Amino acid sequence: MSERKQTVFPSPDLSKMTEIIIDHRTKIYVTPGTDIEEAKNRYLYRNSIRGTR
């Protein structure tokens, strides 16, 4: 019987990413050079439509 190899997903290096604070308990990390307001609005939009399904 052959063994399956486990897929290893490396976690991103957060020190190389930009932190965006959404509220007092929510933070997201984006690549440097990303528009902060656009990323914040995309996050809030995705969260708002997630609750309507």
MDTraj code that builds the backbone (N, CA, C; nanometers):
import mdtraj as md
import numpy as np

residues = "MET SER GLU ARG LYS GLN THR VAL PHE PRO SER PRO ASP LEU SER LYS MET THR GLU ILE ILE ILE ASP HIS ARG THR LYS ILE TYR VAL THR PRO GLY THR ASP ILE GLU GLU ALA LYS ASN ARG TYR LEU TYR ARG ASN SER ILE ARG GLY THR ARG".split()
xyz = np.array([
    [0.0841, -0.1166, 0.0000],
    [0.0000, 0.0000, 0.0000],
    [0.0892, 0.1237, 0.0000],
    [0.0613, 0.2178, -0.0877],
    [0.1440, 0.3380, -0.0950],
    [0.0891, 0.4468, -0.0024],
    [0.1810, 0.5257, 0.0489],
    [0.1428, 0.6349, 0.1383],
    [0.1282, 0.7629, 0.0585],
    [0.0295, 0.8429, 0.0956],
    [0.0084, 0.9703, 0.0286],
    [0.0977, 1.0765, 0.0914],
    [0.1553, 1.1604, 0.0084],
    [0.2340, 1.2706, 0.0602],
    [0.1407, 1.3808, 0.1081],
    [0.1747, 1.4403, 0.2196],
    [0.0949, 1.5503, 0.2709],
    [0.1356, 1.6782, 0.1992],
    [0.0370, 1.7575, 0.1653],
    [0.0637, 1.8857, 0.1019],
    [0.0937, 1.9883, 0.2101],
    [0.2058, 2.0554, 0.1958],
    [0.2471, 2.1545, 0.2943],
    [0.2285, 2.2929, 0.2328],
    [0.1460, 2.3745, 0.2976],
    [0.1244, 2.5113, 0.2535],
    [0.2022, 2.6042, 0.3458],
    [0.3034, 2.6730, 0.2935],
    [0.3800, 2.7633, 0.3794],
    [0.2973, 2.8871, 0.4148],
    [0.3031, 2.9281, 0.5390],
    [0.2294, 3.0476, 0.5795],
    [0.3054, 3.1713, 0.5324],
    [0.2328, 3.2777, 0.4976],
    [0.2989, 3.3985, 0.4479],
    [0.3780, 3.4679, 0.5589],
    [0.4838, 3.5360, 0.5200],
    [0.5660, 3.6106, 0.6146],
    [0.4968, 3.7441, 0.6424],
    [0.4358, 3.7577, 0.7597],
    [0.3589, 3.8771, 0.7918],
    [0.4466, 4.0005, 0.8089],
    [0.5757, 3.9821, 0.8327],
    [0.6640, 4.0980, 0.8479],
    [0.6841, 4.1699, 0.7146],
    [0.6578, 4.0996, 0.6041],
    [0.6722, 4.1604, 0.4719],
    [0.5408, 4.2160, 0.4188],
    [0.4328, 4.2050, 0.4974],
    [0.3017, 4.2503, 0.4533],
    [0.2588, 4.3724, 0.5325],
    [0.1616, 4.4459, 0.4784],
    [0.1105, 4.5658, 0.5425],
    [-0.0141, 4.5299, 0.6233],
    [-0.0185, 4.5747, 0.7474],
    [-0.1318, 4.5460, 0.8348],
    [-0.2362, 4.6564, 0.8207],
    [-0.3626, 4.6164, 0.8040],
    [-0.4731, 4.7111, 0.7974],
    [-0.5674, 4.6775, 0.9120],
    [-0.5967, 4.7763, 0.9947],
    [-0.6854, 4.7559, 1.1084],
    [-0.8266, 4.7929, 1.0665],
    [-0.9174, 4.6932, 1.0715],
    [-1.0566, 4.7149, 1.0336],
    [-1.1345, 4.7709, 1.1523],
    [-1.1295, 4.7055, 1.2655],
    [-1.1863, 4.7560, 1.3897],
    [-1.0971, 4.7093, 1.5045],
    [-1.1437, 4.7260, 1.6264],
    [-1.0566, 4.6993, 1.7410],
    [-1.0151, 4.5535, 1.7550],
    [-1.0799, 4.4607, 1.6846],
    [-1.0396, 4.3201, 1.6951],
    [-1.0153, 4.2518, 1.5607],
    [-1.0195, 4.3269, 1.4514],
    [-1.0007, 4.2692, 1.3193],
    [-0.8844, 4.3374, 1.2486],
    [-0.7889, 4.2565, 1.2034],
    [-0.6753, 4.3049, 1.1264],
    [-0.6624, 4.2175, 1.0027],
    [-0.6294, 4.2797, 0.8898],
    [-0.6005, 4.2030, 0.7693],
    [-0.4621, 4.2427, 0.7218],
    [-0.3994, 4.1550, 0.6473],
    [-0.2660, 4.1798, 0.5959],
    [-0.2707, 4.1727, 0.4443],
    [-0.2111, 4.2733, 0.3777],
    [-0.2080, 4.2802, 0.2321],
    [-0.0645, 4.3033, 0.1872],
    [-0.0416, 4.2800, 0.0604],
    [0.0926, 4.3019, 0.0071],
    [0.1228, 4.4515, 0.0031],
    [0.2470, 4.4894, 0.0200],
    [0.2834, 4.6305, 0.0147],
    [0.2481, 4.6911, -0.1213],
    [0.2019, 4.8140, -0.1198],
    [0.1649, 4.8816, -0.2428],
    [0.0164, 4.8713, -0.2746],
    [-0.0577, 4.7911, -0.1975],
    [-0.2013, 4.7785, -0.2179],
    [-0.2714, 4.8996, -0.1580],
    [-0.3751, 4.9486, -0.2254],
    [-0.4528, 5.0618, -0.1755],
    [-0.5244, 5.0202, -0.0471],
    [-0.4961, 5.0898, 0.0618],
    [-0.5488, 5.0530, 0.1926],
    [-0.7006, 5.0664, 0.1977],
    [-0.7540, 5.1771, 0.1480],
    [-0.8991, 5.1982, 0.1521],
    [-0.9730, 5.0957, 0.0665],
    [-0.9179, 5.0622, -0.0489],
    [-0.9819, 4.9633, -0.1356],
    [-0.9839, 4.8263, -0.0683],
    [-0.8733, 4.7873, -0.0054],
    [-0.8668, 4.6582, 0.0628],
    [-0.9654, 4.6531, 0.1786],
    [-0.9753, 4.7627, 0.2528],
    [-1.0680, 4.7692, 0.3649],
    [-1.2122, 4.7585, 0.3158],
    [-1.2464, 4.8299, 0.2082],
    [-1.3813, 4.8254, 0.1530],
    [-1.4150, 4.6874, 0.0971],
    [-1.3191, 4.6217, 0.0316],
    [-1.3424, 4.4861, -0.0206],
    [-1.3690, 4.3885, 0.0929],
    [-1.2932, 4.4005, 0.2014],
    [-1.3137, 4.3132, 0.3169],
    [-1.4532, 4.3339, 0.3752],
    [-1.4920, 4.4595, 0.3958],
    [-1.6229, 4.4890, 0.4535],
    [-1.7354, 4.4440, 0.3618],
    [-1.7179, 4.4586, 0.2306],
    [-1.8200, 4.4153, 0.1355],
    [-1.8364, 4.2633, 0.1389],
    [-1.7263, 4.1924, 0.1378],
    [-1.7336, 4.0456, 0.1405],
    [-1.7966, 3.9948, 0.2689],
    [-1.7690, 4.0607, 0.3807],
    [-1.8308, 4.0206, 0.5068],
    [-1.9792, 4.0498, 0.5076],
    [-2.0222, 4.1588, 0.4439],
    [-2.1641, 4.1947, 0.4451],
    [-2.2463, 4.0987, 0.3608],
    [-2.1941, 4.0516, 0.2477],
    [-2.2720, 3.9602, 0.1628],
    [-2.2673, 3.8178, 0.2157],
    [-2.1694, 3.7875, 0.2988],
    [-2.1587, 3.6518, 0.3537],
    [-2.2753, 3.6219, 0.4466],
    [-2.3249, 3.7201, 0.5199],
    [-2.4342, 3.6985, 0.6139],
    [-2.5706, 3.6915, 0.5495],
    [-2.5843, 3.7282, 0.4215],
    [-2.7149, 3.7322, 0.3562],
    [-2.7519, 3.6024, 0.2884],
    [-2.6646, 3.5074, 0.2816],
    [-2.6947, 3.3817, 0.2116],
    [-2.7710, 3.2859, 0.2956],
])
top = md.Topology()
chain = top.add_chain()
for i, resn in enumerate(residues, 1):
    res = top.add_residue(resn, chain, resSeq=i)
    for name in ("N", "CA", "C"):
        top.add_atom(name, md.element.get_by_symbol(name[0]), res)
traj = md.Trajectory(xyz[None], top)
